[in-house]
Amino acid sequence: MKSNLSIQSYGARCLMLVLVSLTGRLYAQSGVQQFVPFSSFLESTKNASANDHMTRAASRVKDAAAFAEMRQHILNLYEGVQVDHSFVLGSSHFDCVPVAQQPTARAFGIKSIPAPPPQSLLTKHSAATPAAEHAKASDEFGNPVGCEEQTIPMRRVTLDEVTRFSTLHDFLAKGPASSGQAKTLRATAPADDPTLNHRYAIMTQTVDNVGGTSTLNIWSPDVNQDLGEQMSLSQEWYVGGSDVSTQTAEVGWQVQPSAWGTQDPVLFVYWTANDYDQTDYPGSQGAGCYNLTCAGFYQVSSQGILGAPLTGSIAGDVQYEFAASYYLYNGNWWLAINGNWIGFIPGSVYHGGQMSANAQEIQFGTETYATGGVWPAAGSGQWPDQGWSYAAYQRNLSYFSTDGQAIPDTLSAYQPAASCYTTSDPMTDDSGAVFFYVGGPGGSGC
C-alpha cells in the first residue's frame, strides 16, 4: 500500500538522511569528568567495598551479597584481558580488547573466527548509503577514537553503573526487574499485565526465517526516571519457541539512562535463550544480556561500537538512521550493521532450542518500560500519522527465508497500548520496499 505518508524517494530525501556508521561518528559531549586508564579501573574494582558503593545516592544495590556478585561479574568479564588503548564516547569509556580475549571468546572457547555470510546478502538488500559523518580523530582527553586491527571496542562495565540496579540479574535483564517474564510481544501478553510493565507497538509476521533486515530511524525520546519511566527503544526481534522456551536475537537503539548513564539513544544487541528468565544466572545459561555485558555476543569488527551514543533525528529536518541485519549462517546468528558483519551470537547459546535451527517470527517496532504508571514517549514521540521527518519509521523491511532468499515482509500491526503508541499500516516506497511509521507520546493509562 502507498500513501501520502510514504517515505520519499531517495533522490528527494538524500539531503535529509544520514546513514550513521556507528563507529563513534555521532555522539553527544562527554559526561566523563576524568579519563580513567583501564589498569586503574580494574584495580579500583578489585579493591571496591560494598559499604562505599551502597551508601552512594545513585546506588540501588540490594545488599552486600548482591554487591559482591556484581563486583565478581565485572572481574570475570575482564579476567586475563590486556588493554593498551581506551577512549571516551559520551558518558562511557571504551576499551580496545583483543578479539580473542572478549568474554564470549573465553566462555565458549572460540579459538578462531568463523567465516561470515556472503557479502552479497547485504549489498543487495541493506539500505542505500547516503554519506555518513566523519569521525572525530580524538576524544576530549586526546585519545584516538576507534580500535586497532584484531581488537574490538568494548564499553566498560563499571560498578557505578551496575549498582544503579538492585541485583546483577536486573542489570543484565532486558528491562529493570525482569525475572522470567517474557518481553517479546506475543498475543498472550496483554497490555495491562501488571507483572510486565512493558508496552509495545510493533509489526509482526509469523514465518520460518533465518533472519532479516531493517533500516531504523533514530530518535531521542525523553525518559524521565523521576516519573518511573525506565526505557524506550526501537528494534528488530527474531523469535523462536514459545512460553519458557522463547528465544530471540535482537538489535536496535535504546534510551535507558540507568543502564547507559545518558539520555542519548545507544546501539544495542540483546538475546535470550530462556524467555529472559534471569533467575538462573549466569547469563550464558540462557537469560541473555545487552552487548558484551555477559558472554553471548562475539564481536569480530571494530566498525560497530555497541553502547555508543547516537544522535537522534530532528523533527522536520535531518533524519539519522542505521541498517541492521541478522542472518543464521553455519549455525551462528551473524549481525551486520550498515552492510558490515560485525559479529555473531554463537548457536550454542541456544542450547539446541528453536533458534539453533531457525526463527519462527519477526517483529519490528517500539517497546517501553515503566514502573510508576507513566510510560515514556516511543520513537519521536509523535503519532505515526505525522509521517516523514516527524514520526519514527523502519524501512527496507525483509526477511531471509530458510533457503536464504530475501523476501519483503508481509506485516500485521499489533498495538495493544493504542492510547499511547500505534503503528501505521505497512506501506511500500517508490522502489517497492516495505516500511511503516511507529510511535506515540506515552503517558498514563497505557
C-alpha positions, -999 to +999 in steps of 0.1 A: +000+000+000+012+035-009+000+067+008+008+103+014+028+092+044+052+074+021+090+076+026+102+100-001+122+086-030+160+085-023+167+113-048+143+136-029+154+127+006+192+123+002+198+158+017+177+149+047+191+114+055+223+104+072+232+067+075+250+065+108+281+044+107+280+036+144+318+039+149+315+068+173+308+093+145+278+107+162+278+113+199+270+139+225+295+158+245+312+136+271+298+134+306+331+119+318+350+143+341+382+123+341+398+097+319+405+065+338+431+041+323+420+005+321+445-007+346+433+019+371+397+009+366+405-027+371+425-021+403+398+001+418+372-026+410+393-053+428+396-030+459+360-017+459+339-022+491+302-028+494+299+000+520+314+026+498+291+019+468+259+011+488+259+045+505+261+065+473+230+084+463+226+067+430+230+032+444+201+008+443+220-023+452+200-047+474+226-058+499+263-067+504+258-101+488+243-085+457+273-061+455+298-090+458+281-107+428+282-076+408+318-070+415+328-106+407+309-104+374+329-074+363+362-090+373+352-122+354+344-101+323+380-087+323+399-117+336+432-120+317+422-091+293+451-069+282+441-034+270+466-009+255+442+017+242+409+032+256+388+062+247+357+081+258+324+085+239+295+103+257+295+092+293+313+059+287+348+046+285+355+021+257+385-003+259+401-019+228+400-056+238+418-082+217+392-102+198+403-135+214+400-121+249+364-108+248+340-126+272+323-148+246+356-160+232+368-171+266+334-185+278+327-205+247+363-215+238+362-198+204+397-201+190+392-187+155+366-165+138+343-185+116+336-172+080+308-146+079+278-149+055+283-138+019+285-100+015+261-103-014+233-108+011+238-073+023+248-053-007+216-063-024+192-059+005+205-035+030+198+002+029+210+027+004+241+046+017+239+083+019+271+100+032+279+094+069+295+120+091+333+118+096+348+105+128+365+127+153+401+118+154+404+120+192+382+123+223+384+153+246+412+137+265+434+133+234+428+095+230+423+083+194+387+073+188+384+038+175+403+005+179+432-012+161+431-043+140+425-075+160+408-056+188+372-046+194+357-017+213+341-030+245+321-005+265+335-005+300+312-021+326+317-003+359+304-007+395+290+028+393+265+017+366+258-018+378+250-006+413+222+016+399+203-017+398+191-038+427+208-070+416+231-083+389+201-101+374+183-067+370+213-051+353+216-079+327+178-080+321+161-066+291+143-041+314+146-035+351+132-062+373+129-088+346+125-122+361+111-149+339+086-125+323+085-126+285+095-093+270+089-103+234+054-094+224+030-122+219-008-122+216-009-139+250+008-109+267-020-084+275-011-047+276-023-043+311-004-072+327+010-056+359+039-081+360+053-068+327+051-030+327+063-032+291+043-016+263+046-021+226+036-010+191+050-034+166+047-050+131+049-088+132+049-117+108+048-154+116+071-172+092+100-196+094+131-175+088+169-173+093+169-135+099+160-103+082+169-067+078+155-032+086+167+004+085+159+021+118+152+058+122+170+071+153+153+094+178+159+106+214+127+102+234+129+116+269+129+090+296+121+107+330+131+083+357+116+106+384+082+096+370+092+059+369+099+059+332+128+035+325+133+026+288+122+034+253+136+017+222+131+008+185+144-026+174+141-058+154+132-092+171+138-126+156+119-151+177+117-189+180+100-211+205+072-202+229+065-197+266+095-206+288+113-218+257+111-185+239+144-175+223+155-143+204+181-124+186+176-086+188+191-053+177+182-017+178+186+016+196+176+023+231+173+051+257+177+037+292+196+062+315+200+037+343+218+013+320+239+037+299+243+068+321+229+090+293+196+103+278+211+097+244+200+067+223+226+039+221+232+010+198+224-024+214+221-061+207+203-085+230+195-122+231+177-147+253+176-185+252+151-190+280+124-163+279+145-137+297+145-157+329+173-141+350+167-164+380+192-189+365+222-165+363+248-166+348+236-151+315+255-176+295+230-202+307+203-186+286+189-155+303+206-131+280+222-096+283+230-064+264+260-062+241+292-075+258+280-073+294+280-111+296+292-140+274+268-143+244+277-120+216+311-124+198+323-092+181+347-095+152+349-059+139+358-026+153+333-009+130+303-012+153+306+003+188+280-014+209+267+010+235+279+041+216+257+072+220+239+082+188+224+115+176+186+115+172+168+128+142+154+163+142+117+169+136+112+184+101+149+183+094+178+158+091+169+121+097+195+098+112+193+060+107+212+028+105+207-006+088+208-038+108+205-074+096+207-108+113+214-140+093+218-175+106+248-189+088+267-221+096+250-223+130+257-188+142+234-157+142+255-131+124+248-094+128+255-067+102+254-030+108+253-008+077+264-036+054+293-049+076+292-082+095+303-070+130+298-102+150+276-131+159+256-149+186+270-184+187+244-210+180+254-229+211+239-200+232+205-215+223+213-250+237+197-268+209+165-248+211+144-234+183+168-206+174+195-232+167+175-242+136+156-211+126+133-183+139+096-185+136+085-149+139+098-115+130+089-083+149+098-047+142+088-017+164+089+001+197+090-010+233+089+010+265+092+001+302+080+019+333+075+013+370+053+042+381+023+042+359+036+067+334+053+055+302+078+074+281+074+085+245+083+060+219+101+068+186+099+105+181+070+109+205+048+118+176+019+096+163+026+077+130+002+099+110+027+128+113+047+110+086+080+117+071+106+135+092+082+138+122+073+102+131+097+074+137+100+047+110+116+015+100+121+008+063+136-017+038+120-045+057+126-080+046+132-115+060+155-143+049+136-175+041+151-208+053+166-213+018+183-179+021+161-157-001+153-122+009+116-117+008+097-084+015+078-087+048+040-091+049+033-074+082+004-071+106+002-044+132-001-053+169-007-023+192-021-033+225-014+001+241-030+021+213-039+050+236-002+057+239+016+040+209+005+029+174+018+020+140+008+030+106-003+003+081+026-013+062+034+006+031+058+004+001+080+032-011+088+042-047+112+013-050+087-012-037+105-016-003+083-021+028+082+004+056+060+017+084+058+046+109+055+039+146+055+056+180+035+078+203+036+102+233+033+076+260+017+089+292-005+073+319-031+046+314-011+029+286 
